[in-house]
Amino acid sequence: MEIKVKEEDVIKGLKQCYDPEIPANIYDLGLVYKIEINGTEVNIVMTLTSPFCPVTDYLVEDIRGKVMDFSGATKVNIDITFDPPWTKDNMTDEARAELGI
């Protein structure tokens, strides 16, 4: 029997991943643009706060591992895009409050 990956579990995993320069999780920062689930495979389209992020590889692996741990996904594909570019307007109210914005 194949496990059905749930979007809320993917989001729980994403909320465990933090931008190392900003003390808020990547989901509430608004870095995640799209989540698609196909069986046990998860496709994520996201951005970074800067195209020159020095920890991109670390962050991608952290996201992949935590999404798999929380959701039961067997494969997580992450597509980084800068169109549209990230702005503070992407942040949730919770992230704004946490950062005092």
Backbone bond lengths (Angstrom), bond angles and torsions (degrees), N, CA, C in turn:
res aa  C-N    CA-C-N  psi(-1)  N-CA   C-N-CA  omega(-1)  CA-C   N-CA-C  phi
1 M - - - 1.445 - - 1.529 108.92 -
2 E 1.324 115.87 127.81 1.459 121.39 -177.94 1.525 110.92 -83.74
3 I 1.315 114.84 137.44 1.465 121.18 178.21 1.525 109.06 -72.12
4 K 1.318 116.11 138.76 1.465 121.14 175.57 1.523 107.50 -97.32
5 V 1.315 116.27 116.23 1.462 121.43 178.73 1.520 108.05 -75.99
6 K 1.323 116.02 132.74 1.464 121.81 -179.93 1.525 109.73 -106.04
7 E 1.342 115.68 139.28 1.456 120.42 -178.89 1.528 111.52 -58.93
8 E 1.329 117.49 -38.66 1.469 118.90 -178.89 1.527 111.67 -63.62
9 D 1.338 117.69 -30.63 1.464 120.50 176.80 1.527 111.11 -74.27
10 V 1.329 116.74 -35.84 1.468 120.32 174.48 1.526 108.94 -61.40
11 I 1.323 116.64 -44.64 1.467 121.23 179.64 1.520 111.00 -63.30
12 K 1.330 118.08 -38.90 1.468 120.71 176.41 1.527 110.39 -58.45
13 G 1.324 116.75 -42.16 1.465 120.78 177.51 1.514 111.43 -65.18
14 L 1.335 117.09 -44.19 1.465 121.14 179.80 1.528 111.20 -61.85
15 K 1.320 116.36 -33.60 1.468 119.99 -179.03 1.534 112.48 -73.75
16 Q 1.331 116.95 -5.99 1.462 121.68 175.48 1.529 111.66 -93.25
17 C 1.328 116.87 -2.55 1.469 122.48 -176.59 1.522 109.14 -105.71
18 Y 1.321 115.56 128.35 1.462 121.28 -175.46 1.520 111.26 -119.57
19 D 1.325 114.09 139.31 1.458 120.21 169.83 1.526 104.82 -66.97
20 P 1.331 119.04 126.71 1.469 120.28 -175.45 1.530 114.08 -65.58
21 E 1.324 117.48 -18.06 1.468 119.61 -179.23 1.519 113.26 -96.80
22 I 1.341 117.37 -14.08 1.461 121.84 -177.35 1.523 107.91 -129.11
23 P 1.315 118.48 123.80 1.474 120.42 -175.39 1.531 113.17 -78.39
24 A 1.330 116.31 58.21 1.461 122.47 175.22 1.523 107.48 -146.45
25 N 1.323 116.24 151.42 1.463 118.56 -177.94 1.528 111.02 -73.73
26 I 1.320 115.85 156.70 1.466 121.05 -173.30 1.522 112.69 -65.33
27 Y 1.331 117.26 -28.86 1.463 119.72 179.93 1.528 110.31 -69.93
28 D 1.327 116.23 -48.41 1.466 119.50 179.87 1.525 112.56 -71.05
29 L 1.317 117.08 -23.36 1.465 119.75 174.03 1.530 111.55 -70.47
30 G 1.326 116.42 -16.02 1.459 120.32 -179.60 1.511 113.10 83.69
31 L 1.329 116.64 23.48 1.457 120.17 179.65 1.526 112.79 -79.38
32 V 1.335 116.94 -19.47 1.465 121.08 -178.82 1.521 108.87 -92.52
33 Y 1.326 115.81 118.35 1.465 121.54 -178.69 1.527 112.99 -93.41
34 K 1.343 117.02 -31.98 1.460 119.08 -174.02 1.523 110.40 -156.11
35 I 1.322 115.47 140.71 1.467 122.48 174.16 1.522 106.67 -127.31
36 E 1.319 116.17 124.80 1.461 121.48 174.83 1.521 108.09 -123.18
37 I 1.315 115.95 137.06 1.462 121.44 -179.99 1.519 108.53 -120.70
38 N 1.325 115.13 128.53 1.456 121.79 178.06 1.526 106.63 -129.92
39 G 1.317 116.43 93.04 1.465 120.88 -176.30 1.516 109.83 68.64
40 T 1.338 116.16 -113.61 1.464 120.26 178.56 1.526 111.76 -107.33
41 E 1.332 115.97 11.79 1.460 120.90 177.92 1.524 109.29 -104.41
42 V 1.328 116.02 133.14 1.461 121.92 -179.59 1.524 108.81 -116.78
43 N 1.318 115.36 131.50 1.465 121.91 175.73 1.515 108.19 -114.39
44 I 1.316 115.72 126.84 1.458 121.90 -178.04 1.526 108.47 -121.94
45 V 1.328 115.45 129.64 1.461 121.30 172.06 1.522 105.28 -109.22
46 M 1.319 115.24 125.83 1.462 119.32 -176.01 1.521 110.26 -148.07
47 T 1.299 114.61 172.77 1.446 121.18 176.26 1.520 108.93 -127.84
48 L 1.295 115.88 -177.90 1.463 122.66 175.72 1.522 107.13 -126.10
49 T 1.312 116.45 162.78 1.465 118.80 179.55 1.514 111.59 -67.07
50 S 1.341 116.90 -22.02 1.462 121.61 179.32 1.524 109.49 -148.68
51 P 1.338 117.26 140.33 1.464 118.83 176.52 1.530 112.55 -66.48
52 F 1.321 117.16 -13.10 1.470 121.80 -178.70 1.518 112.32 -102.25
53 C 1.326 116.99 22.13 1.460 122.13 -178.35 1.529 109.97 -57.24
54 P 1.343 117.46 120.76 1.465 119.86 -176.84 1.531 114.47 -76.60
55 V 1.323 117.69 -9.99 1.465 120.03 -176.84 1.534 112.52 -114.42
56 T 1.317 116.76 25.72 1.464 120.63 -176.96 1.522 111.84 -54.85
57 D 1.327 117.91 -49.59 1.468 120.80 -177.72 1.528 111.42 -61.97
58 Y 1.327 116.54 -43.71 1.472 120.59 178.05 1.531 110.11 -60.83
59 L 1.325 116.93 -46.62 1.460 121.79 -177.18 1.527 111.04 -62.70
60 V 1.328 117.48 -43.42 1.464 121.62 179.00 1.524 110.81 -60.76
61 E 1.308 117.76 -44.15 1.467 120.70 178.92 1.518 111.97 -67.54
62 D 1.335 116.88 -37.81 1.463 120.97 176.84 1.524 110.14 -62.40
63 I 1.324 116.64 -45.68 1.471 121.58 178.97 1.520 109.87 -60.82
64 R 1.313 116.35 -49.80 1.469 121.06 -178.76 1.537 110.36 -55.47
65 G 1.317 117.06 -49.05 1.464 120.69 -177.95 1.514 113.22 -64.84
66 K 1.309 116.99 -44.19 1.476 119.68 -177.13 1.525 111.64 -71.17
67 V 1.320 117.86 -37.28 1.465 119.82 177.09 1.523 109.48 -64.71
68 M 1.327 117.84 -41.70 1.460 120.52 178.34 1.526 110.61 -64.27
69 D 1.334 117.37 -43.08 1.460 121.32 -179.94 1.526 112.50 -61.85
70 F 1.320 117.25 -44.90 1.457 121.41 -174.36 1.527 113.19 -81.84
71 S 1.340 118.10 -28.00 1.457 119.58 -172.47 1.524 114.78 -107.78
72 G 1.325 116.99 -19.22 1.457 119.81 -175.12 1.521 112.76 83.50
73 A 1.335 117.51 8.27 1.461 120.73 178.10 1.526 109.51 -61.69
74 T 1.312 115.73 146.35 1.461 120.32 178.02 1.527 111.68 -97.65
75 K 1.333 116.61 -16.54 1.457 121.07 178.51 1.519 108.46 -148.80
76 V 1.335 116.10 134.37 1.462 121.70 178.05 1.525 107.81 -128.14
77 N 1.312 115.76 117.39 1.462 122.51 177.67 1.524 107.85 -102.92
78 I 1.317 116.14 133.05 1.460 120.72 -178.45 1.522 108.50 -123.66
79 D 1.316 114.61 121.75 1.459 121.79 178.90 1.528 107.39 -109.67
80 I 1.328 116.75 117.79 1.468 121.97 178.82 1.521 108.49 -91.67
81 T 1.329 116.01 129.19 1.455 121.41 177.78 1.529 109.59 -132.27
82 F 1.295 116.27 156.49 1.468 120.82 175.04 1.525 110.25 -122.00
83 D 1.330 115.16 21.49 1.456 121.21 178.52 1.519 108.83 -129.38
84 P 1.310 118.86 103.04 1.467 126.51 6.71 1.522 110.63 -83.45
85 P 1.320 116.56 157.05 1.458 119.58 176.95 1.530 110.84 -68.53
86 W 1.324 115.19 150.51 1.460 120.83 178.72 1.527 110.08 -71.67
87 T 1.335 115.12 142.37 1.463 121.85 171.30 1.521 107.95 -137.11
88 K 1.298 116.99 166.92 1.470 121.36 178.20 1.523 111.68 -61.92
89 D 1.330 117.30 -20.49 1.461 121.11 178.28 1.525 112.47 -64.75
90 N 1.326 117.68 -19.35 1.468 122.18 179.68 1.531 112.44 -74.74
91 M 1.306 117.95 -17.33 1.458 122.42 -172.93 1.530 111.84 -71.42
92 T 1.334 115.58 147.63 1.462 120.48 174.12 1.533 108.82 -74.69
93 D 1.313 115.50 164.11 1.466 120.19 176.87 1.525 110.93 -60.61
94 E 1.337 116.38 -35.04 1.463 120.81 179.30 1.529 110.92 -62.71
95 A 1.331 116.37 -44.01 1.469 120.09 179.74 1.524 110.50 -66.68
96 R 1.322 116.25 -40.29 1.479 119.34 178.06 1.525 110.55 -60.36
97 A 1.332 116.61 -44.31 1.468 121.06 179.94 1.524 110.69 -64.81
98 E 1.336 116.28 -42.21 1.456 121.65 -179.40 1.533 110.97 -61.95
99 L 1.322 116.02 -35.99 1.465 120.70 -177.64 1.530 113.00 -95.11
100 G 1.331 116.63 -1.08 1.452 120.50 178.53 1.517 113.48 71.40
101 I 1.324 116.43 33.29 1.482 121.24 -179.80 1.514 109.47 -99.96
